Amino acid sequence: MKKLITILLMVALIVPVFAAGGGEKAPAKTTINFPTAATTGAVYPLGAAISNMWNNKVPSVRAAAQASAGGIENLNLIADGEAQVGVAVTSIMYESFTGTGTFEGRANPNLRVMIGLYYNPNQVVVAKNSNINSLNDLAGKSFASGAPGSTTEVETAIHLKESGINYPDALKVQYIGFTEAIDLMRNKQIDGAWIMAGIPNAAVTEMLSTAGGKLLPLDPALIDSLHAKLPWYAAYTIPANTYPGQDEDVLTSAIKLTICTDARVSDDVIYELTKAFWENIDELKATQAPLKNTFLEETVRDLAGLPIHDGAARYYRERGLL
């Protein structure tokens, strides 16, 4: 009987210890809201894949990719603290950071680069029989500059005006997107089209393979002039054989796409997210074609002078990049 009482007393003492231990809460995870772009494009599934990887590889975070209207909305969400990371090109990031252009009077000094992804090159496709060999030859031609107000149309305007062409008055402009431009080129209703997208791009492939198109190289002096005025521009070479019938390298301008973040997000969290991205880049590339031309050694290049988050910078210093 005494033994039974002793055992019961020991159990009574041990149970509260286990109960107390079992009642402890796990450390709270950091929520990472990650706006990307429309679900119909390539950036949204890319963001979803990165978020899933982070959730599997970084125990301290809970990441969720979200559809959005694209870079401008993403930057507004970061500025408002509603998103912790987002996708945007360096051109509009520069405007958000400095409070210029689209973000006039709304500077966000907390905006930071986390990961420089790949370049979005400008790709000018013209008909082989159009006698167009430079941007200046576009004057008087029928040309698809992109949907009104789109990134593509803005790029067309910037480059042609810098080349001394009175855009849009000097051209017969068609304000249409990539898909419509393919059909019009195929039917010889336009002489060329401007496309801004990662390579290889399906619309460019179609224009070169079925619509008698060729890629038009840009003048190096034009690219230098643009970079001097707008620091987000970089010279970019589309390698030979990227597209059907393209047997030579083609020089053009490009703007880098980034994963950006907020300086107020913990350095340790951003360090872990950055490290996980690069340690798993091969697995991501296996399912995400846009990452094909994303390389660690290029990630901190051509960022328009924008600051890198301290957490990401710590990782890049460890890799000898800073």
C-alpha positions in Angstrom: 0.0 0.0 0.0 2.8 2.3 0.9 4.5 1.5 -2.5 1.2 2.4 -4.3 0.9 5.7 -2.5 4.6 6.6 -3.3 4.0 5.8 -7.0 0.9 7.9 -7.1 2.7 10.8 -5.5 5.5 10.6 -8.0 3.1 10.5 -10.9 1.3 13.5 -9.4 4.6 15.4 -9.4 5.7 14.4 -12.9 2.4 15.0 -14.8 2.3 18.8 -14.2 5.9 19.0 -15.5 4.9 17.4 -18.8 1.7 19.4 -18.9 3.6 22.6 -18.5 6.1 21.6 -21.2 3.3 20.5 -23.6 1.6 23.9 -23.1 4.5 25.9 -24.4 3.8 27.7 -27.7 6.1 27.3 -30.7 8.0 30.5 -31.7 5.9 32.7 -33.9 6.7 32.7 -37.6 7.4 35.8 -39.5 4.7 36.4 -42.1 6.0 37.2 -45.6 3.4 38.5 -48.0 4.8 38.3 -51.5 2.8 40.1 -54.3 4.0 39.2 -57.8 1.9 39.8 -60.9 -1.2 38.7 -62.8 -1.9 34.9 -62.7 -1.7 34.8 -66.5 2.0 35.6 -66.7 5.2 33.9 -65.7 6.0 35.9 -62.6 3.1 34.7 -60.5 4.0 31.0 -60.7 7.6 31.9 -60.1 6.6 33.7 -56.9 4.5 30.8 -55.8 7.4 28.4 -56.3 9.8 30.6 -54.3 7.3 31.0 -51.5 6.8 27.2 -51.3 10.5 26.7 -51.2 10.9 29.3 -48.4 8.1 27.6 -46.4 9.9 24.2 -46.7 13.5 25.5 -46.1 13.1 28.4 -43.7 11.3 27.3 -40.6 11.0 30.8 -39.2 8.8 32.2 -41.9 5.3 31.7 -43.4 5.4 33.0 -47.0 2.5 33.5 -49.3 2.7 34.6 -52.9 -0.2 36.8 -54.1 -1.5 37.8 -57.5 -1.2 41.6 -58.1 -1.3 44.2 -60.8 2.5 44.1 -61.0 5.5 46.1 -59.9 3.8 49.5 -59.2 1.2 47.9 -56.9 3.9 45.7 -55.3 6.0 48.7 -54.4 3.0 50.5 -53.0 2.2 47.5 -50.8 5.7 47.4 -49.5 5.7 51.1 -48.8 2.4 50.7 -46.8 3.8 47.7 -44.9 1.2 45.3 -46.3 3.9 43.3 -48.1 7.4 42.3 -47.0 8.8 41.3 -50.4 7.7 41.9 -53.9 8.7 41.7 -57.6 9.6 44.9 -59.5 12.0 46.1 -62.2 14.7 48.6 -61.1 13.3 51.4 -63.2 10.1 51.8 -61.1 12.0 50.8 -57.9 14.3 53.8 -58.6 11.2 56.1 -58.9 9.7 54.7 -55.7 12.9 55.1 -53.8 13.4 58.7 -55.0 9.8 59.8 -55.2 9.9 60.6 -58.9 8.0 59.7 -62.0 5.0 57.5 -61.2 5.8 57.9 -57.4 6.2 61.7 -57.5 6.1 63.1 -54.0 5.8 59.6 -52.4 9.5 58.5 -51.9 10.0 55.3 -50.0 13.5 55.5 -48.4 13.0 52.0 -46.8 12.9 50.3 -50.2 15.7 47.7 -50.6 16.9 45.2 -53.1 17.0 41.6 -51.9 17.8 39.6 -55.0 18.6 40.7 -58.5 16.9 38.2 -60.8 17.2 38.3 -64.6 17.2 41.0 -67.2 14.2 42.1 -69.2 15.7 43.1 -72.5 14.1 45.3 -75.1 13.6 43.3 -78.3 12.9 45.2 -81.5 11.6 42.9 -84.3 11.3 44.3 -87.8 10.4 42.7 -91.2 13.5 41.6 -93.1 12.1 43.3 -96.3 11.3 46.6 -94.6 14.7 48.2 -95.1 14.9 49.0 -91.4 18.5 48.7 -90.0 18.4 51.1 -87.1 15.8 52.8 -84.9 16.0 55.9 -87.0 14.8 53.9 -90.0 11.5 53.4 -88.1 10.4 57.0 -89.0 7.3 56.8 -91.3 6.9 53.0 -90.7 3.9 51.2 -89.3 5.0 50.0 -85.9 3.5 48.2 -82.9 4.7 50.0 -79.8 2.6 48.1 -77.3 -0.7 48.7 -75.5 -1.2 52.3 -74.4 0.6 53.1 -71.2 2.2 49.6 -71.0 5.8 49.1 -70.0 6.5 48.2 -73.7 5.0 51.4 -75.0 6.9 53.4 -72.4 10.1 51.7 -73.5 9.3 52.4 -77.2 8.8 56.1 -76.4 12.0 56.5 -74.3 14.2 54.9 -76.9 12.8 56.6 -80.0 12.8 60.0 -78.4 16.4 59.5 -77.2 17.2 58.5 -80.8 15.8 61.9 -82.0 12.6 60.5 -83.4 9.4 62.4 -82.8 7.4 59.7 -81.2 4.5 58.9 -81.8 3.9 61.5 -84.6 6.8 60.3 -86.8 5.5 56.8 -87.0 2.2 55.0 -87.9 1.8 53.6 -84.5 -0.3 50.6 -83.7 -1.0 50.4 -79.9 -1.3 46.7 -79.6 0.1 43.8 -77.6 2.5 41.0 -78.6 -0.1 38.5 -79.9 -1.9 41.0 -82.2 1.5 42.2 -83.5 2.4 38.6 -84.6 -0.7 38.4 -86.8 -0.2 41.9 -88.3 3.5 41.2 -89.1 2.5 37.8 -90.7 -0.1 39.7 -92.8 2.5 42.4 -93.7 0.3 45.1 -92.1 3.1 46.4 -89.8 6.8 46.8 -90.3 7.9 45.9 -86.8 7.1 45.7 -83.1 8.7 46.4 -79.7 8.7 43.7 -77.1 10.1 43.8 -73.6 10.4 40.4 -72.0 12.8 37.8 -70.8 14.5 35.6 -73.4 13.5 33.5 -75.2 10.1 35.1 -75.7 7.4 33.2 -77.6 6.2 36.2 -79.5 9.6 37.0 -80.8 10.1 33.3 -81.8 6.9 33.4 -83.8 7.8 36.7 -85.5 11.2 35.4 -86.6 10.1 31.9 -87.6 6.7 32.5 -89.3 6.4 36.3 -90.0 9.7 37.1 -91.7 11.1 39.1 -88.9 14.6 39.9 -87.7 16.0 41.4 -84.4 17.2 44.9 -84.7 20.4 45.8 -82.7 20.6 49.0 -80.8 23.4 51.5 -81.1 25.9 51.3 -78.1 26.0 55.1 -78.0 22.2 55.2 -77.5 22.4 52.7 -74.6 25.2 54.7 -73.0 23.2 57.9 -73.4 20.1 56.3 -71.8 22.2 54.9 -68.9 23.7 58.3 -68.2 20.2 59.8 -67.8 18.3 56.8 -66.5 20.7 54.6 -64.4 18.5 51.5 -64.5 19.4 50.8 -68.2 22.1 48.2 -68.9 23.7 46.9 -72.1 22.6 43.4 -72.8 23.5 40.9 -75.5 20.9 38.4 -76.8 23.2 35.5 -77.6 23.3 34.1 -81.2 20.8 31.2 -81.8 18.5 32.4 -79.0 15.9 32.6 -81.8 15.3 30.8 -85.1 17.6 32.2 -87.8 19.4 34.5 -85.4 23.0 33.6 -86.2 24.7 36.6 -84.5 24.6 38.2 -81.1 22.3 41.2 -80.9 23.0 44.1 -78.6 20.1 45.8 -76.9 19.2 47.5 -73.6 17.7 45.8 -70.6 16.3 46.5 -67.1 16.8 44.0 -64.3 13.9 42.4 -62.5 14.3 42.1 -58.7 12.9 40.7 -55.6 12.7 43.8 -53.4 11.9 44.3 -49.7 11.6 46.7 -46.9 14.5 47.9 -44.7 12.3 47.3 -41.7 12.1 43.6 -42.2 14.6 41.7 -39.9 18.1 41.4 -41.2 18.1 37.7 -40.0 14.9 36.9 -41.9 16.1 38.5 -45.1 19.5 36.7 -44.7 17.8 33.4 -44.4 15.4 34.0 -47.3 18.3 35.1 -49.6 20.5 32.2 -48.6 17.7 29.7 -49.2 16.9 31.2 -52.6 20.5 30.7 -53.8 21.1 27.4 -52.1 18.0 26.0 -54.0 18.4 27.9 -57.3 19.0 24.7 -59.3 15.8 23.1 -58.0 13.9 26.3 -58.8 15.4 26.5 -62.3 14.2 23.0 -63.0 10.6 24.1 -62.9 10.7 27.9 -63.5 12.0 28.7 -67.0 12.3 32.5 -66.3 15.1 31.8 -63.9 17.3 30.2 -66.6 19.3 33.4 -66.9 19.5 34.1 -63.2 23.0 33.8 -61.8 24.5 34.5 -58.3 27.5 36.3 -59.8 25.2 38.8 -61.5 22.7 39.4 -58.8 24.2 42.7 -57.4 25.0 44.1 -60.9 23.0 46.8 -62.7 20.7 47.8 -59.7 20.5 51.5 -60.6 22.4 52.4 -57.5 19.6 51.2 -55.2 20.6 50.0 -51.7 20.7 46.3 -50.9 19.0 45.1 -47.7 21.5 44.6 -44.9 20.5 41.0 -44.4 20.9 40.2 -48.1 24.2 42.1 -48.2 25.5 39.9 -45.4 25.0 36.8 -47.5 26.5 38.4 -50.6 29.6 39.4 -48.6 29.9 35.8 -47.4 29.9 34.8 -51.1 32.5 37.4 -52.0 30.2 39.6 -54.1 30.3 42.8 -52.0 
